[in-house]
Amino acid sequence: MLSRRALNLKPSPTLSLVAKAKDLQAKGFDVISLTVGEPDWNTFEAPSKAGIEAIEKNITKYTPANGTIELRKRIAEKVKKEIGLDYTPNQVTVGSGAKFIIFAALQMICNPGDEVIIHSPYWVSYPTMVELADGVPHIVHCDEKEGFKLTPEKLEKAINSKTKAFLFCSPSNPTGLMYTTEELKAFAEVLRKFPQVVVISDDIYNSLVFDKAQRVNNVAPHLLHVAPDLKERVILINGGSKAFSMTGWRIGWALGPQKIITAMADYQSQSTGSASSISQHAVLSALNECDTDIEKVNEKLSHRKQLALSEFKRIPLFKISEPQGAFYLWVNVKELFGKKFQDLVIENDKMVGDILLEKFYVATVPGIECGNQGYLRLSFATTEEKMKKAIDRMVEFISQLK
């Protein structure tokens, strides 16, 4: 009865872990979830009020499938300020979340067998979204010696006659690390040699950068900052979920070559239709009024990061790569392998995650779900109290190892 696509479909690992944590909570257990990439602070006041206004003023009807003209113009203006390039409203499409926007982009550029280069550690959904577009994820493994970042040499080696696209995120989910201007220049040198390769730049965390000195035009360094000549090959992805804490509003967008953006908009018109008119009205307000709020969030996240790094000094067996943006800690737990918890010998990061959840009620994301064995991804988009409590439980776990 089910299609081949359905039979091969893998559920989102993070959402499965969230469901498992919520099931334990429903049974009365005090579970602390460090899994889902969702801010714990409320949607900012300006978009919240605008959402209410949209309902009260009956701004609740269909919009064009690619979003209202007002919102698309404002997104283009924002990118002009941040990236320094001009886009027309027809080079912008708005959809039901940045996740669907990436999905739509892949659907519109991939033919069966086309390869999409993704480097590990990666966001858990990237490979499956490529597969759902009948593409082939070409995973390039990156580890500590490269700082969990793709090198230009590895990028060039990965490109072949089947390569259609290169998909990456900076700052990274899951590591919080980001590419420097010099590293992006090196990417550009490689990409100029292969004009058939489309670049999908997932910029969803680009406003969440802790050190102002590391920003360019107040966002993370971007490929198009250093290589504007690649504009007609780059699809920029962003949305309201992370910076504006609008995860449940489901609002995202893309800018790029008009042929691709038009195809994505047509795809949306035949699938989801337009994004919620209420969400569009709300995020327009966020784009206009929330720069100060985002700066406060960066200060809050920076403080939480430092607190977590300080607390984790109590666990010398854990090695942590200090993030520069987003809100994740990428924790090396390989020192636990071979140790015993009760009668169980720990063999991999999934076992570490399972023990932490089932015995100590701390939910994490195993690194293998992001393509790298031996790590945990922890979100620090949670209260300081919960983070301290979670680390206390991890300390107790470590104390019971043999």
TORKOL-866297 format. One record per residue: residue in three letters; x, y, z of N, C-alpha, C in turn. Coordinates in steps of 0.001 Angstrom, whole numbers, plus 500000, padded with zeros to 6 digits. Last residue first. Layout:
<rs>
AlaXYZXYZXYZ ...
</rs>
This chain:
<rs>
Lys532077502657536017533188501834536503534193501613535373 Leu529939505380536962530640504576535973531802503801536593 Gln528800507114538710528375505720538810529077504824537781 Ser529642509621538044530112509067539320529782507582539470 Ile528210510154535734529650509883535627530173509199536908 Phe525679510662536917525864509562535970527341509159535899 Glu526273513004538328525861511800539056526028510563538181 Val526782514688536169527845514437537149527534513166537938 Met524216514742535080525305514133534317526491513813535224 Arg522892516130537079522506514739536809523576514019535992 Asp524153518609536840524227517876538114523912516393537888 Ile523240519272534296524662518951534466524884518234535794 Ala520548519775534887520899518723533928522354518303534103 Lys520829521953536612520232520716537108520588519544536194 Lys521863523853534875522644523427536044522143522084536567 Met519676524043533110520974523602532619521842523110533775 Lys517657525018534783517515523696534174518851523167533668 Glu518775527539535452518423526574536493518327525161535925 Glu518925528823533016520166528496533723519909527443534793 Thr516637527502530552516973528353531697518269527900532350 Thr517738527121527134516917526734528271517360527562529466 Ala519411526645524912518266527560524849517259527127525900 Phe521443524875524736521416525721525936520394526852525800 Ser521245521543523674520769522911523461520837523678524776 Leu523745519311522770522941519835523867522516521255523538 Arg524688516428521193524310517821520968523374518234522090 Leu527430514303521836526062514678522158525863516133521748 Tyr529493511804520180529169513152520639527722513249521112 Gly530148509504518753530942509869519924530650511225520517 Gln529929509869515214529819509026516395530688509574517528 Asn528314512054513168529578511854513876529344511046515141 Gly525775512513512075526830511984511216528166511733511874 Cys523801513136513731524339514259512961525542513828512115 Glu523371510841515035522248511342514252522665512527513381 Ile525679510637516499525563509784515309524397510223514437 Gly525316512225518749526040512772517611525903511940516353 Pro522077512250520280523342511561519996523998512105518724 Val520697514777522147520716514243520784522066513558520546 Thr518999514276525336520043514839524495519901514267523080 Ala517357514620528408517221514271526993518257515021526169 Val517529513205531491518088514312530706518063513880529246 Tyr516959511180533372515912512066532853516450513369532271 Phe518470509123534195518714510414534838517798511516534321 Lys517573506875532820517994506730534218518130508054534954 Glu516792507657530256515995506652530959516333506530532440 Leu518677509657529441517237509886529409516494508938530334 Leu521217508542529879520903509861530443519393510105530486 Ile520933506187528382521108506120529842520734507452530479 Asp520695507256525776519620506441526342519714506360527863 Gly523163508588525449521905509338525429520770508564526058 Val524894506358525552525038507452526526523729508235526617 Met523974504976523328523841504363524652523980505410525746 Lys524744506778521355523316506505521545523064505863522903 Asp527513506668521398526844507853521958525349507644522158 Asn528649503360522494528436504434521523527658505574522156 Glu529104501564524550529781501333523275529661502500522303 Ile529318500713527887528966501793526956529795501651525688 Val528044497850529290529264498452528773528875499480527703 Leu526049497410532121526065497751530705527383498394530323 Asp525452497058534712526018495899534004526180496150532510 Gln526283500267535626525638499065536153526243497851535420 Phe528220501114533049527155501691533878526274500522534310 Lys531657500987532284530443500268532637529490501148533434 Lys533514502052529369533200502092530793531851501413531031 Gly533573502042526645534306500986527333534075500976528830 Phe533335505541526404533246504253525720534147503227526426 Leu533850507950527522532948507058528265532900505662527654 Glu535309509395525773536016508889526945535148507947527777 Lys533497510392523958534199509157523611534952508549524787 Val531957512648523969531766511708525084532507510391524836 Asn532025515975523205532721514724522925532597513813524153 Val529393518053522390530142517459523505530721516106523096 Trp528441521051521493528814519807520827529835519125521737 Leu525754523082522326527058522596522735527274521244522060 Tyr523900525724520731524200524313520954525611524126521496 Phe522750528014519507522610527748520952522808526267521277 Ala524475530386517377523354529458517601523208529217519105 Gly528090530781517841526743531246517554525742530137517775 Gln530353529589518646530450531024518355529083531642518073 Pro531049527089521181530308527625520029530491529130519880 Glu533798525102521973533071526321522335532375526922521117 Ser533503521713522311533923522741521356533100524002521637 Ile534391519796525115533386520630524460534042521633523517 Lys534587516631526536535345517688525857534370518478524976 Phe534239514895529557533564515542528434534470516617527851 Leu535780514195531691535662513212530608534965513786529382 Pro535491516206533593536682516222532731536616515228531571 Ile533085517820534735533101516520534052534291516498533096 Arg533242520348535650533091519311536675533130517903536068 Lys533101521896533486534454521621533978534424520569535082 Phe530466522477533100530949521225532528532406520924532896 Glu530249525039534183529680523895534920530242522571534400 Ser531460526539532126532034526527533468531550525319534264 Leu529687526098530039531082525685529894531777525605531254 Ala527377527269531159527403525843530857528840525343530740 Leu528196529975531326527779529247532526527888527740532306 Gln528641530547528650529753530601529589529429529855530872 Lys525999530247527662527096529435527142528238529387528145 Arg524664532246529039524311530842529274525416529908528798 His525890534514527909526000534253529352525700532793529668 Ser525069534207525273526492534229525578526725533922527055 Leu522303534449525559522878533176525121524370533102525433 Lys522115537152526357521606536083527213522246534747526855 Glu523176538437524120523812538611525429523396537493526378 Asn521314537646522209522722537269522056523475537398523373 Val519044538920523260519094537454523202520533536979523052 Lys519718541560522795519546541096524179519612539572524251 Glu519675541535520011520936541812520705520867541360522158 Ile516978541077519575517947540057519164519281540278519862 Asp515878543487520499515532542229521164516555541145520830 Thr516876545267518605517306545388520005517024544103520768 Asp515479544400516303516948544352516348517472544409517784 Cys512684544431515839513252543544516863514778543467516916 Glu511115545739513864511196546298515212512059545539516212 Asn510907544599511309510949546061511432511385546543512809 Leu510736541910511721511823542414510886511999543921511045 Ala508347541845513205509610541434513824510798541990513039 Ser506480542601511283506706543468512434508033543136513107 Leu506697540350509687506987541665509109507279542664510226 Val505749538411511374507188538435511127507598539735510424 Ala502962539037511357503747539084512598505237539205512315 His502187538621508752501997539955509340502877540111510583 Gln502773535879508572503454536848507700503357538262508273 Ser501013534803510438502461534689510659503229535681509801 Ile498627535396509123498875535925510473500369535914510761 Ser498776533923506825498749535388506703499041536044508049 Ser500866531120506581499797531783507327499890533306507178 Ala502033530659503203502223530630504655501082531392505313 Ser500017529277500536500759530360501191500990530048502665 Gly500376525799499725499768527109499539500598528147500272 Thr501654523370499949501177523998501189500290525212500937 Ser501298522703496878501477521854498061500897522514499305 Gln501197524460494835500580523154494600500699522221495809 Ser502610526609495752501213526839495377500462525529495174 Gln505164525525496075504374525863497261502890526007496897 Tyr505822525421493369505730524183494152504902524409495418 Asp505932528141492811504938527301492125504727525982492877 Ala508117528807494441506806529408494708505689528600494044 Met510126527327493145509784527038494543508406527586494890 Ala510150528654490667509799527237490735509400526837492152 Thr511025531174491542509707531031490904509241529581490952 Ile513587530481492450512604531019493400511184530902492829 Ile514802529679490047514650528733491155513569529207492119 Lys514661532037488545514095530793488022513840529791489144 Gln516034533947490151514593534054489960513971532762489435 Pro518278532949492693518029533128491264516537533042490969 Gly517082534100495962518014533467495053517695533738493608 Leu515821533536499222516157534472498154517148533778497237 Ala513211532274501325514420532076500524514571533223499547 Trp511806531806504630511894532401503288513211532037502609 Gly509211531015507075510578531054506583510596531607505171 Ile507260530115509771507464531146508756508953531199508370 Arg505698528997512162506047528368510882506154529382509732 Trp505109529535514739504441530360513731504671529821512315 Gly506709528072516420505353527587516168504584528379515122 Thr509072529670516480509078528304515957507678527824515577 Met510002532260516973508690532082516337508560530667515755 Ser512242533732517952511533532744518774510102532533518273 Phe513753535225516259512558535877516796511748534957517713 Ala515843533446515626516152534788516123514958535443516803 Lys514264531036514930515342531083515920515535532484516493 Ser512012531523513110511978530585514236513020530855515307 Gly511829533039510803511557533682512082511783532818513297 Gly514492532576508339513128532522508849513012533147510223 Asn516318531552505346516212532128506688514762532059507145 Ile518623530896502766517482530409503555517487531089504914 Leu519629531625499525519738532011500927518459531598501655 Ile521285530082497000519950530210497584520135530491499070 Val523474530987494397523291530809495841521830531030496225 Arg524012531681491856524104530249492166523797529955493625 Glu524083534361491536523114533624490724523180532111490927 Lys526266535131493233524875535412493597523874534552492832 Leu528936535026492903528234533744492957526735533903493223 Asp529955537544493166529827537032491795529096535690491744 Pro530366537977495837529084538418495273528863537931493843 Ala532052536718497969531962536279496569530618536673495974 Val531890537681500499533229537591499906533208537203498434 His529202537689501067530009538837501487531320538860500706 Leu528353535214500265528125536320499337528769537621499802 Leu529006533660502518529681533409501240529541534594500291 His529296535611505518528489534908504515529296534734503232 Pro529569535905509076530178536013507738529443535116506744 Ala526508536710510819527647535828510598528258536076509219 Val525763540260511142525392538847511007526662538022510829 Asn526574542907511126525800542431512270525253541011512108 Asn528365543174509052527042543819508935526055543225509945 Val529739540394510400529871541291509249528485541867508995 Arg531141539441513601530037539644512662530469540526511490 Gln533076539359515469533088538279514483531981538441513435 Ala532539541384517196533724541531516349533793540456515274 Lys530418540468518716530155541457517663531327541587516696 Asp529908537235519583530948538255519563530703539219518401 Phe527633535580519042527863536176520356528838537349520338 Val525020535454516844526476535403516902526898536210518123 Leu522364535070515392522744534644516738524250534374516771 Ser521850535541512795521733536695513694522180536366515112 Asn522050533058511574523083534057511275522973535333512109 Tyr520573530757511690521187531211512953522091532428512740 Ile519737530336509067518713530492510095519277531002511426 Asp520921530058506594521332531193507431520440531387508647 Asp522113527865504502521116527874505582521569528894506619 Ser522596528060501243523173528612502464522074528751503518 Ile523241526068498687522119526379499580522724526784500920 Val524560526493495511524856526549496946523572526894497697 Val525007524426492672524162525397493382524528525344494865 Val527371523837490227527006523575491625526212524741492210 Gln528317524427487738527049523701487801526538523530489231 Pro530838525605487887529666526484487749528326525765487818 Phe533487525138489399532409524191489109531080524949489001 Lys535269527044490121535744526030489164534612525113488686 Arg534018528444492070534154529094490758534626528107489683 Leu534355526815494289533056526837493611533126527497492236 Val536989527413495149536635526078494653535377526139493800 Glu536716530070495916537730529701494924537431528336494309 Ala534777529832497919534449530520496667535436530168495562 Phe536218528594499971535096527899499336534806528502497961 Ala537908530733500550538490529493500022537414528632499369 Lys536099532528501608536830532887500386537423531644499733 Leu535423531133503903534412531283502855535055531711501532 Glu537780531434505345537330530085504981536299530141503856 Glu537780534213505713538848533577504940538453532177504491 Thr535510534590507325535584535213506006536631534532505135 Thr534700531436508914535283532776508878535246533317507449 Tyr531827529599509895532927529813508958533391531266509008 Met531168528535513276530825529217512025532069529445511181 Leu529583526293515641530775526886515020530387527561513712 Gly527429524935516570527509526348516933528744527032516379 Thr526952522245515907528143522592516690528160524023517217 Pro524862521115514264524772521043515722525905521668516522 Asn524271524118513079523520523173513887524057521817513439 Ser526662526728512774526227525358512534525245524841513572 Pro526151530050511472526632529105512466525935527753512350 Ser525791527996508694526787528706509488526143529939510131 Cys525341525127506762524732526022507742525828526667508572 Phe524975523901503348525655524039504642525005525139505477 Leu525109522105500409524199522602501446524959522698502762 Phe525606522150497057526351522121498312525470522815499343 Ala524419520275494195524369521351495187525304521076496355 Lys525009518352492254524055519417491936524172520580492912 Thr527316516088490964527054517077492010526104518161491517 Lys528110514330489070526738514184489571526359515269490587 Ser530762514809488548529808515111487477528351515013487934 Asn531772516125491803531949515288490618530857515620489601 Ile533264517120494822532504517529493632532832516605492457 Ala535035516331496778533678515765496803532884516074495531 Lys537313517818496405537394516378496184536005515750496077 Glu536416520338497212536768520108495815536804518617495488 Leu536019519844499975534911520268499123535229519952497667 Lys538606519252500821537583518206500893536370518560500032 Glu539769521755500362540299520565499709539260519446499701 Pro538394523478502043538230523635500586538735522412499826 Thr536868521604504757538003522309504159537765522478502662 Leu534217521962507040534674521464505749535856522282505263 Lys534672521520510563534314522345509411534915521757508139 Phe535585520483512908534221520132512499533725521001511340 Gly538260521019512995537369521895513743535918521707513359 Glu539692519086511859539292520185510974538396521190511686 Lys540000517393513977541227517923513366540937519045512377 Glu537359516595514673538109517570515468539280518197514725 Asp535852516156511374535957515907512812536835516949513489 Cys533711515357508689534628516347509277534665516126510792 His532828513609505782533042513541507232534076514575507670 Val530379514319503578531816514488503755532082514577505255 Ile527876512685501838528318513120503153529846513169503196 His525691513327499602527124513008499551527726513561500839 Pro522506512114499174523358512903500065524805512424499961 Val520921512221496148521812511375496939522648512268497851 Gly517393512790495393518825513049495316519601512087496193 Asp514715512679495636515351511696494747516820511983494509 Ala513921514212497698513957514887496386514578513980495319 Leu514352512572499796512953512784499403512842513542498078 Glu517116512900500045516579511623499568515133511765499096 Val517180515484501138517797515227499827517231513945499234 Met515937514977503573515298515901502632515881515733501229 Thr517835513294504745516518512757504388515797513674503413 Pro520037515066505184520135513912504280518787513367503828 Tyr518847517179506965519389517422505623519424516171504741 Ser518027516617509567517043516495508484517634516629507087 Val520121517082511408519624515719511198518718515563509983 Trp522812519049510359521456519032510912520793517730510481 Tyr526038517404510710525006518135509979523692518141510771 Pro529579517366511142528244517060511646527204517988511024 Ser529474516533507621529145516245509011530031517101509922 His528298518290504752529393517820505611528875517548507015 Ile526921517466501695526600517866503076527779517417503924 Ile526159517789498346527247517691499323526780518274500659 Val524032515889496513524080517129497290525132516943498370 Glu523680514488493260524311514486494580524280515877495208 Asp521048512988491426521892514157491680522442514097493106 Gly519230510888491308520657510583491251521582511761491453 Pro516668512750489820517075511468490399518568511199490201 Asn517377516270490334516881515175489513517327513867490156 Cys516795519162492276517366517816492180516625516937491171 Ile515491521605492506516783521575491800517300520162491552 Met513066521330493831513085522051492565514419521988491824 Gln513604520000496195512648519409495260512771520046493873 Leu515266521876497413515824520604496970514901519918495966 Ala513355523876497969514517524171497124515113522884496561 Ala511631522525499709511143522964498397512299523254497447 Phe513356522168501920512751521015501264512307521387499843 Ile513783524827502618514915524007502174514402522799501396 Ile511103525400503314511749526163502250512974525407501722 Phe510651523766505479509947523480504233510579524230503062 Lys512400525110507258512585523678506963511889523320505649 Ala511374527636507546512617527487506781512868526021506424 Gly507799527899507130508981527523507886510198527334507001 Ser506056528062504705505668527600506045506869527040506799 Gly507504530887502886506783529627503053506571529264504507 Val508276533206500361507983532993501786507164531720501910 Thr510815534172498113509594533411498372509495533134499859 Val512283536510495929512023536124497325510774535254497360 Gln512436537669493556513543536769493900513459536331495360 Asn510438539465493437510255538224492685511399537230492896 Pro511473541662494813510480540813495475510238539490494749 Thr515033541575494050513677542073493813512696541196494588 Tyr518028542319495765517073541301495322515722541977495093 Asp521401543330496016520015543687495704519230542465495238 Leu523676542906498766523244542637497395521762542950497228 Gly524557542979501383525057543998500472524665543795499017 Ile523845541574503613524714540898502658525291541868501628 Glu522339543417505176523221542434505803524263541856504843 Lys520882545071503444521626545661504566522676544696505098 Lys519742543175501757520573544240501192521464544842502288 Val518185541800503577519343541125502995520288542134502336 Lys516235543745504115517060543209505201518336542573504642 Glu515064544042501592515748545184502216516693544708503323 Ala513911541517501289514946541952500341515751543123500920 Ile512037541662503346513098540650503404514247541048502485 Arg510388543679502324511124543907503582512260542899503747 Lys509312542492500033510132543703499904510987543916501146 Arg507889540426501263508999540093500372509917541302500141 Leu505956541887502685506943541087503405508136540763502517 Glu504542543107500596505153543920501651506255543145502372 Ile503542540983499120504554541833498500505281542665499551 Thr503223537881500893502753539225500556503888540050499960 Gly504038534686499313504039535675500387503570537041499935 Asn503720532880497285505102533226497650505183534310498713 Ala500979532754496953501681531559497437503095531873497896 Pro499293535642498265500008534965497177500832533803497736 Thr497103534585500975497984535575500341498557534913499084 Tyr493857534032502339494979533603501512495809534804501076 Lys493200535875505440492836535230504177494092534726503454 Thr493379537487507618493342536039507848493007535258506578 Ile493074540003508968494147539727507999494382538214508055 Asn491165540993510735490772540020509713491798539895508581 Lys491977542399512840491680543169511624491339542274510435 Glu492473540419514699491431541411514992491032542207513751 Ile494593539033513472493323538355513747492204539379513919 Ala496530541030513394496115540377512154494769539676512333 Glu496865541604516111496295542618515222495777541985513931 Ile498163539290516892496830539581517434496110540592516546 Gly500533539706515455499722538521515211498298538706515704 Ala501462542030516652501071542075515239500225540862514871 Lys502105541099519180501016542072519039500527542141517594 Ser504230539420518403503073538880519125501872539805518979 Pro506091541158517240505367540194516398504162539576517095 Ala506671542700519707506186543317518460505482542302517555 Glu507613540874521719506354541602521878505800542128520551 Phe508883537642520632509028539046521026507682539774520980 Thr508021534552522084508053535374520872508086536842521299 Asn509897533816525120508664534040524367508949534736523031 Trp512606531433525368511985532729525627510767532909524715 Asp513717529128524499512794529001525637512136530333525981 Pro514066528167521056514285529125522145513266528942523265 Glu514911524955520008513813525908520154514102526866521300 Gly515888522293519020516473523612518782515408524689518821 Val515571519736521509515035520469520363515636521865520263 Thr517170518802523882517155518251522526516777519269521458 Leu517218518795526563518221519631525907518299519259524426 Ser514810518502528996515102518267527581516093519293527052 Ile514439516835531889515001518079531370515423517815529932 Val511727515352533527512669515274532417513131516680532023 Asp510532513947536037511032515320535848512128515307534785 Phe507722511835535388509158512001535591509586513435535255 Gly505055511339534785505378511951536067506855512155536342 Lys504344510585532328504287509532533351504742510040534717 Ala504911512792530874503492512476531087503309511407532158 Gln507680512506530744507103513598531538505643513321531863 Leu507828510380528943508300510191530321507746511279531242 Asp506796511704526716506113510521527223506532510242528667 Lys508738513631526300507398514071526724506579512900527266 Ala510833512009525457510976512797526684509608513230527209 Lys509749511059523076510095510109524139510215510830525483 Ala509536513442521636508325512672521943508578511703523093 Val512244514095521391511341514997522117510082514252522545 Leu513042511983519788513586512096521141512733513018521999 Ser511632512628517475511375511345518137511869511379519580 Leu512809515039516812511405515044517193511008513735517869 Thr515397514097516206515203515032517313513750515047517770 Pro514970512372513986515486511861515255515232512793516427 Ser512164512230511946513158513149512492513660512628513837 Pro511891509003510305511360510095511118512484510984511632 Lys512588508198506951513065508116508331512461509280509126 Leu511239506383504256511233507617505044511666507367506484 Asn510898504169502736512276504584503011512369505791503932 Leu508157504040502486508854502928503130510280503299503517 Ala507623506348501023507134506223502400507886505139503159 Arg508853505697498589509272506890499331508857506795500791 Arg507381503526497768508792503333498096509313504503498928 Ser504100503770499357505059503986498270506478503666498735 Leu501943501261500791502785502450500887503757502531499709 Met500826498780500000500000500000500000500856501264500000 
</rs>
